[in-house]
């Protein structure tokens, strides 16, 4: 799934992405670390992997979108 980086806090390595429908979805440090990134800037396109559904939907991986 693709999304756009919305916020990122380098201290906690957590933040939010905006899904393509505009819905914000947060991620935590383990999801950020799983992607191997060092930094994330608002506006970057990212690829995310998720687990769960509905209110329990959570991001398990954030990485840069590659073509």
Predicted model as a PDB file, atoms N, CA, C, CB and O in Angstrom, pLDDT in the B-factor column:
MODEL        1                                                                  
ATOM      1  N   UNK A   1       0.849  -1.164   0.000  1.00 92.00           N  
ATOM      2  CA  UNK A   1       0.000   0.000   0.000  1.00 92.00           C  
ATOM      3  C   UNK A   1       0.900   1.234   0.000  1.00 92.00           C  
ATOM      4  CB  UNK A   1      -0.969  -0.006   1.221  1.00 92.00           C  
ATOM      5  O   UNK A   1       1.984   1.218   0.583  1.00 92.00           O  
ATOM      6  N   UNK A   2       0.452   2.288  -0.648  1.00 95.00           N  
ATOM      7  CA  UNK A   2       1.216   3.527  -0.687  1.00 95.00           C  
ATOM      8  C   UNK A   2       0.548   4.596   0.183  1.00 95.00           C  
ATOM      9  CB  UNK A   2       1.360   4.026  -2.138  1.00 95.00           C  
ATOM     10  O   UNK A   2      -0.660   4.568   0.417  1.00 95.00           O  
ATOM     11  N   UNK A   3       1.362   5.526   0.647  1.00 97.00           N  
ATOM     12  CA  UNK A   3       0.877   6.640   1.458  1.00 97.00           C  
ATOM     13  C   UNK A   3       1.860   7.800   1.307  1.00 97.00           C  
ATOM     14  CB  UNK A   3       0.717   6.225   2.965  1.00 97.00           C  
ATOM     15  O   UNK A   3       2.880   7.682   0.629  1.00 97.00           O  
ATOM     16  N   UNK A   4       1.537   8.909   1.946  1.00 97.00           N  
ATOM     17  CA  UNK A   4       2.403  10.090   1.946  1.00 97.00           C  
ATOM     18  C   UNK A   4       2.787  10.406   3.382  1.00 97.00           C  
ATOM     19  CB  UNK A   4       1.699  11.315   1.273  1.00 97.00           C  
ATOM     20  O   UNK A   4       1.924  10.493   4.256  1.00 97.00           O  
ATOM     21  N   UNK A   5       4.089  10.579   3.628  1.00 97.00           N  
ATOM     22  CA  UNK A   5       4.546  10.941   4.964  1.00 97.00           C  
ATOM     23  C   UNK A   5       3.911  12.270   5.359  1.00 97.00           C  
ATOM     24  CB  UNK A   5       6.102  11.029   5.021  1.00 97.00           C  
ATOM     25  O   UNK A   5       3.923  13.229   4.587  1.00 97.00           O  
ATOM     26  N   UNK A   6       3.363  12.315   6.553  1.00 97.00           N  
ATOM     27  CA  UNK A   6       2.672  13.513   7.039  1.00 97.00           C  
ATOM     28  C   UNK A   6       3.461  14.154   8.173  1.00 97.00           C  
ATOM     29  CB  UNK A   6       1.242  13.167   7.510  1.00 97.00           C  
ATOM     30  O   UNK A   6       3.764  15.346   8.122  1.00 97.00           O  
ATOM     31  N   UNK A   7       3.792  13.384   9.181  1.00 97.00           N  
ATOM     32  CA  UNK A   7       4.616  13.881  10.293  1.00 97.00           C  
ATOM     33  C   UNK A   7       5.677  12.833  10.604  1.00 97.00           C  
ATOM     34  CB  UNK A   7       3.742  14.193  11.567  1.00 97.00           C  
ATOM     35  O   UNK A   7       5.503  11.650  10.312  1.00 97.00           O  
ATOM     36  N   UNK A   8       6.774  13.281  11.197  1.00 97.00           N  
ATOM     37  CA  UNK A   8       7.820  12.367  11.651  1.00 97.00           C  
ATOM     38  C   UNK A   8       8.595  13.039  12.766  1.00 97.00           C  
ATOM     39  CB  UNK A   8       8.767  11.958  10.484  1.00 97.00           C  
ATOM     40  O   UNK A   8       9.023  14.185  12.630  1.00 97.00           O  
ATOM     41  N   UNK A   9       8.778  12.325  13.877  1.00 97.00           N  
ATOM     42  CA  UNK A   9       9.563  12.805  15.006  1.00 97.00           C  
ATOM     43  C   UNK A   9      10.838  11.965  15.099  1.00 97.00           C  
ATOM     44  CB  UNK A   9       8.742  12.735  16.337  1.00 97.00           C  
ATOM     45  O   UNK A   9      10.774  10.793  15.470  1.00 97.00           O  
ATOM     46  N   UNK A  10      11.998  12.547  14.768  1.00 96.00           N  
ATOM     47  CA  UNK A  10      13.235  11.759  14.782  1.00 96.00           C  
ATOM     48  C   UNK A  10      13.635  11.257  16.168  1.00 96.00           C  
ATOM     49  CB  UNK A  10      14.355  12.579  14.218  1.00 96.00           C  
ATOM     50  O   UNK A  10      14.347  10.259  16.277  1.00 96.00           O  
ATOM     51  N   UNK A  11      13.196  11.919  17.208  1.00 96.00           N  
ATOM     52  CA  UNK A  11      13.522  11.476  18.575  1.00 96.00           C  
ATOM     53  C   UNK A  11      12.840  10.152  18.911  1.00 96.00           C  
ATOM     54  CB  UNK A  11      13.109  12.547  19.597  1.00 96.00           C  
ATOM     55  O   UNK A  11      13.467   9.244  19.455  1.00 96.00           O  
ATOM     56  N   UNK A  12      11.542  10.049  18.581  1.00 97.00           N  
ATOM     57  CA  UNK A  12      10.791   8.831  18.898  1.00 97.00           C  
ATOM     58  C   UNK A  12      10.718   7.874  17.722  1.00 97.00           C  
ATOM     59  CB  UNK A  12       9.391   9.187  19.347  1.00 97.00           C  
ATOM     60  O   UNK A  12      10.268   6.738  17.872  1.00 97.00           O  
ATOM     61  N   UNK A  13      11.168   8.334  16.521  1.00 96.00           N  
ATOM     62  CA  UNK A  13      11.090   7.564  15.281  1.00 96.00           C  
ATOM     63  C   UNK A  13       9.660   7.103  14.984  1.00 96.00           C  
ATOM     64  CB  UNK A  13      12.018   6.358  15.359  1.00 96.00           C  
ATOM     65  O   UNK A  13       9.434   5.988  14.513  1.00 96.00           O  
ATOM     66  N   UNK A  14       8.716   7.978  15.267  1.00 97.00           N  
ATOM     67  CA  UNK A  14       7.307   7.684  15.008  1.00 97.00           C  
ATOM     68  C   UNK A  14       6.683   8.864  14.282  1.00 97.00           C  
ATOM     69  CB  UNK A  14       6.541   7.381  16.331  1.00 97.00           C  
ATOM     70  O   UNK A  14       7.273   9.941  14.203  1.00 97.00           O  
ATOM     71  N   UNK A  15       5.494   8.652  13.756  1.00 97.00           N  
ATOM     72  CA  UNK A  15       4.819   9.733  13.050  1.00 97.00           C  
ATOM     73  C   UNK A  15       3.510   9.263  12.459  1.00 97.00           C  
ATOM     74  CB  UNK A  15       5.709  10.295  11.961  1.00 97.00           C  
ATOM     75  O   UNK A  15       2.894   8.312  12.940  1.00 97.00           O  
ATOM     76  N   UNK A  16       3.093   9.954  11.395  1.00 98.00           N  
ATOM     77  CA  UNK A  16       1.846   9.631  10.716  1.00 98.00           C  
ATOM     78  C   UNK A  16       2.056   9.699   9.215  1.00 98.00           C  
ATOM     79  CB  UNK A  16       0.715  10.584  11.153  1.00 98.00           C  
ATOM     80  O   UNK A  16       2.897  10.446   8.715  1.00 98.00           O  
ATOM     81  N   UNK A  17       1.268   8.897   8.509  1.00 98.00           N  
ATOM     82  CA  UNK A  17       1.188   8.991   7.064  1.00 98.00           C  
ATOM     83  C   UNK A  17      -0.258   9.315   6.717  1.00 98.00           C  
ATOM     84  CB  UNK A  17       1.670   7.667   6.366  1.00 98.00           C  
ATOM     85  O   UNK A  17      -1.170   9.113   7.519  1.00 98.00           O  
ATOM     86  N   UNK A  18      -0.443   9.818   5.515  1.00 97.00           N  
ATOM     87  CA  UNK A  18      -1.791  10.019   4.990  1.00 97.00           C  
ATOM     88  C   UNK A  18      -2.023   8.967   3.916  1.00 97.00           C  
ATOM     89  CB  UNK A  18      -1.983  11.475   4.419  1.00 97.00           C  
ATOM     90  O   UNK A  18      -1.271   8.872   2.945  1.00 97.00           O  
ATOM     91  N   UNK A  19      -3.068   8.183   4.105  1.00 95.00           N  
ATOM     92  CA  UNK A  19      -3.440   7.225   3.078  1.00 95.00           C  
ATOM     93  C   UNK A  19      -3.958   7.990   1.871  1.00 95.00           C  
ATOM     94  CB  UNK A  19      -4.503   6.217   3.602  1.00 95.00           C  
ATOM     95  O   UNK A  19      -4.250   9.181   1.977  1.00 95.00           O  
ATOM     96  N   UNK A  20      -4.076   7.334   0.737  1.00 94.00           N  
ATOM     97  CA  UNK A  20      -4.492   8.022  -0.480  1.00 94.00           C  
ATOM     98  C   UNK A  20      -5.896   8.618  -0.387  1.00 94.00           C  
ATOM     99  CB  UNK A  20      -4.430   7.073  -1.641  1.00 94.00           C  
ATOM    100  O   UNK A  20      -6.234   9.517  -1.157  1.00 94.00           O  
ATOM    101  N   UNK A  21      -6.717   8.128   0.544  1.00 95.00           N  
ATOM    102  CA  UNK A  21      -8.051   8.716   0.728  1.00 95.00           C  
ATOM    103  C   UNK A  21      -8.040   9.859   1.744  1.00 95.00           C  
ATOM    104  CB  UNK A  21      -9.041   7.642   1.176  1.00 95.00           C  
ATOM    105  O   UNK A  21      -9.091  10.401   2.086  1.00 95.00           O  
ATOM    106  N   UNK A  22      -6.821  10.230   2.235  1.00 95.00           N  
ATOM    107  CA  UNK A  22      -6.677  11.349   3.168  1.00 95.00           C  
ATOM    108  C   UNK A  22      -6.730  10.961   4.630  1.00 95.00           C  
ATOM    109  CB  UNK A  22      -7.729  12.347   2.905  1.00 95.00           C  
ATOM    110  O   UNK A  22      -6.603  11.825   5.498  1.00 95.00           O  
ATOM    111  N   UNK A  23      -6.914   9.693   4.923  1.00 93.00           N  
ATOM    112  CA  UNK A  23      -6.994   9.223   6.305  1.00 93.00           C  
ATOM    113  C   UNK A  23      -5.598   9.181   6.929  1.00 93.00           C  
ATOM    114  CB  UNK A  23      -7.656   7.826   6.369  1.00 93.00           C  
ATOM    115  O   UNK A  23      -4.693   8.567   6.365  1.00 93.00           O  
ATOM    116  N   UNK A  24      -5.410   9.829   8.091  1.00 96.00           N  
ATOM    117  CA  UNK A  24      -4.115   9.735   8.769  1.00 96.00           C  
ATOM    118  C   UNK A  24      -4.002   8.398   9.503  1.00 96.00           C  
ATOM    119  CB  UNK A  24      -3.929  10.914   9.761  1.00 96.00           C  
ATOM    120  O   UNK A  24      -4.976   7.898  10.065  1.00 96.00           O  
ATOM    121  N   UNK A  25      -2.801   7.834   9.485  1.00 97.00           N  
ATOM    122  CA  UNK A  25      -2.552   6.578  10.182  1.00 97.00           C  
ATOM    123  C   UNK A  25      -1.162   6.662  10.794  1.00 97.00           C  
ATOM    124  CB  UNK A  25      -2.680   5.344   9.218  1.00 97.00           C  
ATOM    125  O   UNK A  25      -0.184   6.941  10.102  1.00 97.00           O  
ATOM    126  N   UNK A  26      -1.085   6.418  12.091  1.00 97.00           N  
ATOM    127  CA  UNK A  26       0.179   6.549  12.805  1.00 97.00           C  
ATOM    128  C   UNK A  26       1.055   5.312  12.702  1.00 97.00           C  
ATOM    129  CB  UNK A  26      -0.083   6.853  14.244  1.00 97.00           C  
ATOM    130  O   UNK A  26       0.570   4.204  12.472  1.00 97.00           O  
ATOM    131  N   UNK A  27       2.347   5.520  12.877  1.00 97.00           N  
ATOM    132  CA  UNK A  27       3.300   4.414  12.952  1.00 97.00           C  
ATOM    133  C   UNK A  27       4.230   4.646  14.132  1.00 97.00           C  
ATOM    134  CB  UNK A  27       4.109   4.274  11.629  1.00 97.00           C  
ATOM    135  O   UNK A  27       4.469   5.782  14.542  1.00 97.00           O  
ATOM    136  N   UNK A  28       4.756   3.539  14.675  1.00 97.00           N  
ATOM    137  CA  UNK A  28       5.656   3.631  15.821  1.00 97.00           C  
ATOM    138  C   UNK A  28       7.083   3.277  15.405  1.00 97.00           C  
ATOM    139  CB  UNK A  28       5.183   2.704  16.961  1.00 97.00           C  
ATOM    140  O   UNK A  28       7.337   2.943  14.248  1.00 97.00           O  
ATOM    141  N   UNK A  29       8.006   3.353  16.358  1.00 97.00           N  
ATOM    142  CA  UNK A  29       9.424   3.119  16.073  1.00 97.00           C  
ATOM    143  C   UNK A  29       9.683   1.738  15.463  1.00 97.00           C  
ATOM    144  CB  UNK A  29      10.235   3.271  17.346  1.00 97.00           C  
ATOM    145  O   UNK A  29      10.460   1.653  14.512  1.00 97.00           O  
ATOM    146  N   UNK A  30       9.077   0.654  15.956  1.00 97.00           N  
ATOM    147  CA  UNK A  30       9.341  -0.644  15.329  1.00 97.00           C  
ATOM    148  C   UNK A  30       8.957  -0.686  13.842  1.00 97.00           C  
ATOM    149  CB  UNK A  30       8.589  -1.728  16.074  1.00 97.00           C  
ATOM    150  O   UNK A  30       9.664  -1.307  13.048  1.00 97.00           O  
ATOM    151  N   UNK A  31       7.870  -0.049  13.459  1.00 97.00           N  
ATOM    152  CA  UNK A  31       7.464  -0.003  12.049  1.00 97.00           C  
ATOM    153  C   UNK A  31       8.464   0.808  11.236  1.00 97.00           C  
ATOM    154  CB  UNK A  31       6.049   0.598  11.906  1.00 97.00           C  
ATOM    155  O   UNK A  31       8.799   0.429  10.113  1.00 97.00           O  
ATOM    156  N   UNK A  32       8.940   1.909  11.783  1.00 97.00           N  
ATOM    157  CA  UNK A  32       9.937   2.730  11.092  1.00 97.00           C  
ATOM    158  C   UNK A  32      11.245   1.965  10.963  1.00 97.00           C  
ATOM    159  CB  UNK A  32      10.166   4.062  11.838  1.00 97.00           C  
ATOM    160  O   UNK A  32      11.841   1.942   9.886  1.00 97.00           O  
ATOM    161  N   UNK A  33      11.701   1.338  12.042  1.00 96.00           N  
ATOM    162  CA  UNK A  33      12.962   0.604  12.038  1.00 96.00           C  
ATOM    163  C   UNK A  33      12.917  -0.586  11.073  1.00 96.00           C  
ATOM    164  CB  UNK A  33      13.292   0.121  13.449  1.00 96.00           C  
ATOM    165  O   UNK A  33      13.938  -0.932  10.478  1.00 96.00           O  
ATOM    166  N   UNK A  34      11.761  -1.207  10.915  1.00 96.00           N  
ATOM    167  CA  UNK A  34      11.625  -2.367  10.019  1.00 96.00           C  
ATOM    168  C   UNK A  34      11.918  -1.993   8.572  1.00 96.00           C  
ATOM    169  CB  UNK A  34      10.216  -2.962  10.125  1.00 96.00           C  
ATOM    170  O   UNK A  34      12.342  -2.839   7.785  1.00 96.00           O  
ATOM    171  N   UNK A  35      11.695  -0.730   8.216  1.00 94.00           N  
ATOM    172  CA  UNK A  35      11.934  -0.291   6.843  1.00 94.00           C  
ATOM    173  C   UNK A  35      13.365   0.094   6.541  1.00 94.00           C  
ATOM    174  CB  UNK A  35      11.064   0.852   6.538  1.00 94.00           C  
ATOM    175  O   UNK A  35      13.711   0.316   5.381  1.00 94.00           O  
ATOM    176  N   UNK A  36      14.208   0.179   7.563  1.00 93.00           N  
ATOM    177  CA  UNK A  36      15.611   0.499   7.350  1.00 93.00           C  
ATOM    178  C   UNK A  36      15.891   1.953   7.007  1.00 93.00           C  
ATOM    179  CB  UNK A  36      16.141  -0.351   6.279  1.00 93.00           C  
ATOM    180  O   UNK A  36      16.978   2.274   6.527  1.00 93.00           O  
ATOM    181  N   UNK A  37      14.932   2.833   7.244  1.00 93.00           N  
ATOM    182  CA  UNK A  37      15.137   4.251   6.932  1.00 93.00           C  
ATOM    183  C   UNK A  37      15.916   4.943   8.046  1.00 93.00           C  
ATOM    184  CB  UNK A  37      13.786   4.956   6.713  1.00 93.00           C  
ATOM    185  O   UNK A  37      15.933   4.480   9.186  1.00 93.00           O  
ATOM    186  N   UNK A  38      16.557   6.052   7.702  1.00 93.00           N  
ATOM    187  CA  UNK A  38      17.236   6.876   8.697  1.00 93.00           C  
ATOM    188  C   UNK A  38      16.491   8.168   8.954  1.00 93.00           C  
ATOM    189  CB  UNK A  38      18.651   7.180   8.254  1.00 93.00           C  
ATOM    190  O   UNK A  38      16.624   8.757  10.027  1.00 93.00           O  
ATOM    191  N   UNK A  39      15.703   8.622   7.979  1.00 93.00           N  
ATOM    192  CA  UNK A  39      15.000   9.897   8.074  1.00 93.00           C  
ATOM    193  C   UNK A  39      13.777   9.837   7.178  1.00 93.00           C  
ATOM    194  CB  UNK A  39      15.925  11.087   7.680  1.00 93.00           C  
ATOM    195  O   UNK A  39      13.759   9.121   6.177  1.00 93.00           O  
ATOM    196  N   UNK A  40      12.768  10.587   7.543  1.00 95.00           N  
ATOM    197  CA  UNK A  40      11.557  10.671   6.730  1.00 95.00           C  
ATOM    198  C   UNK A  40      11.115  12.127   6.712  1.00 95.00           C  
ATOM    199  CB  UNK A  40      10.419   9.736   7.284  1.00 95.00           C  
ATOM    200  O   UNK A  40      11.017  12.772   7.755  1.00 95.00           O  
ATOM    201  N   UNK A  41      10.851  12.632   5.517  1.00 95.00           N  
ATOM    202  CA  UNK A  41      10.426  14.031   5.372  1.00 95.00           C  
ATOM    203  C   UNK A  41       8.957  14.086   4.984  1.00 95.00           C  
ATOM    204  CB  UNK A  41      11.291  14.768   4.314  1.00 95.00           C  
ATOM    205  O   UNK A  41       8.499  13.281   4.174  1.00 95.00           O  
ATOM    206  N   UNK A  42       8.214  15.031   5.556  1.00 95.00           N  
ATOM    207  CA  UNK A  42       6.807  15.189   5.155  1.00 95.00           C  
ATOM    208  C   UNK A  42       6.703  15.388   3.641  1.00 95.00           C  
ATOM    209  CB  UNK A  42       6.156  16.387   5.901  1.00 95.00           C  
ATOM    210  O   UNK A  42       7.479  16.137   3.047  1.00 95.00           O  
ATOM    211  N   UNK A  43       5.749  14.719   3.041  1.00 96.00           N  
ATOM    212  CA  UNK A  43       5.521  14.816   1.611  1.00 96.00           C  
ATOM    213  C   UNK A  43       6.136  13.680   0.812  1.00 96.00           C  
ATOM    214  CB  UNK A  43       6.051  16.104   1.113  1.00 96.00           C  
ATOM    215  O   UNK A  43       5.794  13.492  -0.355  1.00 96.00           O  
ATOM    216  N   UNK A  44       7.047  12.911   1.426  1.00 96.00           N  
ATOM    217  CA  UNK A  44       7.636  11.782   0.706  1.00 96.00           C  
ATOM    218  C   UNK A  44       6.591  10.686   0.517  1.00 96.00           C  
ATOM    219  CB  UNK A  44       8.870  11.231   1.464  1.00 96.00           C  
ATOM    220  O   UNK A  44       5.775  10.423   1.400  1.00 96.00           O  
ATOM    221  N   UNK A  45       6.636  10.052  -0.663  1.00 96.00           N  
ATOM    222  CA  UNK A  45       5.785   8.889  -0.901  1.00 96.00           C  
ATOM    223  C   UNK A  45       6.458   7.694  -0.249  1.00 96.00           C  
ATOM    224  CB  UNK A  45       5.544   8.644  -2.437  1.00 96.00           C  
ATOM    225  O   UNK A  45       7.663   7.491  -0.400  1.00 96.00           O  
ATOM    226  N   UNK A  46       5.691   6.920   0.462  1.00 97.00           N  
ATOM    227  CA  UNK A  46       6.211   5.750   1.150  1.00 97.00           C  
ATOM    228  C   UNK A  46       5.365   4.529   0.822  1.00 97.00           C  
ATOM    229  CB  UNK A  46       6.250   5.986   2.664  1.00 97.00           C  
ATOM    230  O   UNK A  46       4.215   4.636   0.395  1.00 97.00           O  
ATOM    231  N   UNK A  47       5.963   3.380   1.032  1.00 96.00           N  
ATOM    232  CA  UNK A  47       5.233   2.125   0.951  1.00 96.00           C  
ATOM    233  C   UNK A  47       5.047   1.653   2.379  1.00 96.00           C  
ATOM    234  CB  UNK A  47       5.986   1.051   0.068  1.00 96.00           C  
ATOM    235  O   UNK A  47       5.985   1.682   3.174  1.00 96.00           O  
ATOM    236  N   UNK A  48       3.846   1.221   2.705  1.00 97.00           N  
ATOM    237  CA  UNK A  48       3.588   0.727   4.052  1.00 97.00           C  
ATOM    238  C   UNK A  48       3.001  -0.672   3.977  1.00 97.00           C  
ATOM    239  CB  UNK A  48       2.640   1.674   4.818  1.00 97.00           C  
ATOM    240  O   UNK A  48       2.355  -1.046   2.998  1.00 97.00           O  
ATOM    241  N   UNK A  49       3.241  -1.428   5.028  1.00 97.00           N  
ATOM    242  CA  UNK A  49       2.571  -2.702   5.223  1.00 97.00           C  
ATOM    243  C   UNK A  49       1.778  -2.569   6.509  1.00 97.00           C  
ATOM    244  CB  UNK A  49       3.590  -3.910   5.279  1.00 97.00           C  
ATOM    245  O   UNK A  49       2.220  -1.920   7.457  1.00 97.00           O  
ATOM    246  N   UNK A  50       0.613  -3.181   6.537  1.00 96.00           N  
ATOM    247  CA  UNK A  50      -0.283  -3.046   7.681  1.00 96.00           C  
ATOM    248  C   UNK A  50      -0.716  -4.408   8.198  1.00 96.00           C  
ATOM    249  CB  UNK A  50      -1.505  -2.214   7.307  1.00 96.00           C  
ATOM    250  O   UNK A  50      -0.570  -5.427   7.523  1.00 96.00           O  
ATOM    251  N   UNK A  51      -1.248  -4.397   9.402  1.00 96.00           N  
ATOM    252  CA  UNK A  51      -1.837  -5.581  10.009  1.00 96.00           C  
ATOM    253  C   UNK A  51      -3.139  -5.149  10.671  1.00 96.00           C  
ATOM    254  CB  UNK A  51      -0.858  -6.252  11.042  1.00 96.00           C  
ATOM    255  O   UNK A  51      -3.287  -3.995  11.073  1.00 96.00           O  
ATOM    256  N   UNK A  52      -4.065  -6.066  10.779  1.00 95.00           N  
ATOM    257  CA  UNK A  52      -5.348  -5.760  11.391  1.00 95.00           C  
ATOM    258  C   UNK A  52      -6.284  -5.092  10.407  1.00 95.00           C  
ATOM    259  CB  UNK A  52      -5.156  -4.879  12.602  1.00 95.00           C  
ATOM    260  O   UNK A  52      -5.974  -4.949   9.225  1.00 95.00           O  
ATOM    261  N   UNK A  53      -7.422  -4.689  10.910  1.00 92.00           N  
ATOM    262  CA  UNK A  53      -8.400  -3.997  10.075  1.00 92.00           C  
ATOM    263  C   UNK A  53      -9.286  -3.113  10.938  1.00 92.00           C  
ATOM    264  CB  UNK A  53      -9.255  -5.006   9.281  1.00 92.00           C  
ATOM    265  O   UNK A  53      -9.338  -3.258  12.160  1.00 92.00           O  
ATOM    266  N   UNK A  54      -9.968  -2.212  10.290  1.00 89.00           N  
ATOM    267  CA  UNK A  54     -10.843  -1.284  11.013  1.00 89.00           C  
ATOM    268  C   UNK A  54     -10.073  -0.456  12.017  1.00 89.00           C  
ATOM    269  CB  UNK A  54     -11.951  -2.041  11.719  1.00 89.00           C  
ATOM    270  O   UNK A  54      -9.012   0.088  11.712  1.00 89.00           O  
ATOM    271  N   UNK A  55     -10.622  -0.364  13.233  1.00 87.00           N  
ATOM    272  CA  UNK A  55      -9.992   0.434  14.287  1.00 87.00           C  
ATOM    273  C   UNK A  55      -8.670  -0.168  14.759  1.00 87.00           C  
ATOM    274  CB  UNK A  55     -10.938   0.573  15.466  1.00 87.00           C  
ATOM    275  O   UNK A  55      -7.862   0.529  15.372  1.00 87.00           O  
ATOM    276  N   UNK A  56      -8.439  -1.458  14.479  1.00 92.00           N  
ATOM    277  CA  UNK A  56      -7.211  -2.130  14.902  1.00 92.00           C  
ATOM    278  C   UNK A  56      -6.122  -2.077  13.833  1.00 92.00           C  
ATOM    279  CB  UNK A  56      -7.507  -3.574  15.257  1.00 92.00           C  
ATOM    280  O   UNK A  56      -5.056  -2.665  14.017  1.00 92.00           O  
ATOM    281  N   UNK A  57      -6.367  -1.385  12.721  1.00 93.00           N  
ATOM    282  CA  UNK A  57      -5.381  -1.283  11.653  1.00 93.00           C  
ATOM    283  C   UNK A  57      -4.135  -0.570  12.165  1.00 93.00           C  
ATOM    284  CB  UNK A  57      -5.968  -0.541  10.435  1.00 93.00           C  
ATOM    285  O   UNK A  57      -4.223   0.499  12.768  1.00 93.00           O  
ATOM    286  N   UNK A  58      -2.969  -1.177  11.916  1.00 95.00           N  
ATOM    287  CA  UNK A  58      -1.715  -0.558  12.343  1.00 95.00           C  
ATOM    288  C   UNK A  58      -0.661  -0.790  11.282  1.00 95.00           C  
ATOM    289  CB  UNK A  58      -1.249  -1.119  13.709  1.00 95.00           C  
ATOM    290  O   UNK A  58      -0.721  -1.762  10.529  1.00 95.00           O  
ATOM    291  N   UNK A  59       0.304   0.109  11.227  1.00 97.00           N  
ATOM    292  CA  UNK A  59       1.406   0.004  10.269  1.00 97.00           C  
ATOM    293  C   UNK A  59       2.500  -0.855  10.877  1.00 97.00           C  
ATOM    294  CB  UNK A  59       1.958   1.411   9.880  1.00 97.00           C  
ATOM    295  O   UNK A  59       2.894  -0.654  12.026  1.00 97.00           O  
ATOM    296  N   UNK A  60       2.991  -1.819  10.096  1.00 97.00           N  
ATOM    297  CA  UNK A  60       4.069  -2.691  10.557  1.00 97.00           C  
ATOM    298  C   UNK A  60       5.392  -2.398   9.869  1.00 97.00           C  
ATOM    299  CB  UNK A  60       3.696  -4.132  10.334  1.00 97.00           C  
ATOM    300  O   UNK A  60       6.440  -2.851  10.328  1.00 97.00           O  
ATOM    301  N   UNK A  61       5.359  -1.630   8.753  1.00 97.00           N  
ATOM    302  CA  UNK A  61       6.567  -1.305   8.018  1.00 97.00           C  
ATOM    303  C   UNK A  61       6.358  -0.008   7.243  1.00 97.00           C  
ATOM    304  CB  UNK A  61       6.958  -2.456   7.067  1.00 97.00           C  
ATOM    305  O   UNK A  61       5.319   0.200   6.616  1.00 97.00           O  
ATOM    306  N   UNK A  62       7.364   0.857   7.299  1.00 97.00           N  
ATOM    307  CA  UNK A  62       7.382   2.082   6.494  1.00 97.00           C  
ATOM    308  C   UNK A  62       8.703   2.105   5.737  1.00 97.00           C  
ATOM    309  CB  UNK A  62       7.207   3.377   7.390  1.00 97.00           C  
ATOM    310  O   UNK A  62       9.768   1.997   6.344  1.00 97.00           O  
ATOM    311  N   UNK A  63       8.643   2.244   4.425  1.00 96.00           N  
ATOM    312  CA  UNK A  63       9.855   2.335   3.630  1.00 96.00           C  
ATOM    313  C   UNK A  63       9.577   3.255   2.452  1.00 96.00           C  
ATOM    314  CB  UNK A  63      10.330   0.927   3.149  1.00 96.00           C  
ATOM    315  O   UNK A  63       8.422   3.591   2.190  1.00 96.00           O  
ATOM    316  N   UNK A  64      10.611   3.665   1.744  1.00 93.00           N  
ATOM    317  CA  UNK A  64      10.413   4.552   0.603  1.00 93.00           C  
ATOM    318  C   UNK A  64       9.781   3.803  -0.551  1.00 93.00           C  
ATOM    319  CB  UNK A  64      11.737   5.174   0.167  1.00 93.00           C  
ATOM    320  O   UNK A  64      10.055   2.623  -0.768  1.00 93.00           O  
ATOM    321  N   UNK A  65       8.945   4.491  -1.278  1.00 78.00           N  
ATOM    322  CA  UNK A  65       8.312   3.939  -2.464  1.00 78.00           C  
ATOM    323  C   UNK A  65       9.336   3.885  -3.576  1.00 78.00           C  
ATOM    324  CB  UNK A  65       7.077   4.773  -2.886  1.00 78.00           C  
ATOM    325  O   UNK A  65       9.951   4.902  -3.896  1.00 78.00           O  
ATOM    326  N   UNK A  66       9.533   2.725  -4.171  1.00 74.00           N  
ATOM    327  CA  UNK A  66      10.431   2.590  -5.316  1.00 74.00           C  
ATOM    328  C   UNK A  66       9.643   2.072  -6.494  1.00 74.00           C  
ATOM    329  CB  UNK A  66      11.620   1.649  -4.997  1.00 74.00           C  
ATOM    330  O   UNK A  66       8.632   1.388  -6.334  1.00 74.00           O  
ATOM    331  N   UNK A  67      10.117   2.404  -7.682  1.00 65.00           N  
ATOM    332  CA  UNK A  67       9.407   2.000  -8.891  1.00 65.00           C  
ATOM    333  C   UNK A  67      10.144   0.912  -9.612  1.00 65.00           C  
ATOM    334  CB  UNK A  67       9.201   3.177  -9.813  1.00 65.00           C  
ATOM    335  O   UNK A  67       9.690   0.446 -10.657  1.00 65.00           O  
TER     336      UNK A  67                                                      
ENDMDL                                                                          
END                                                                             
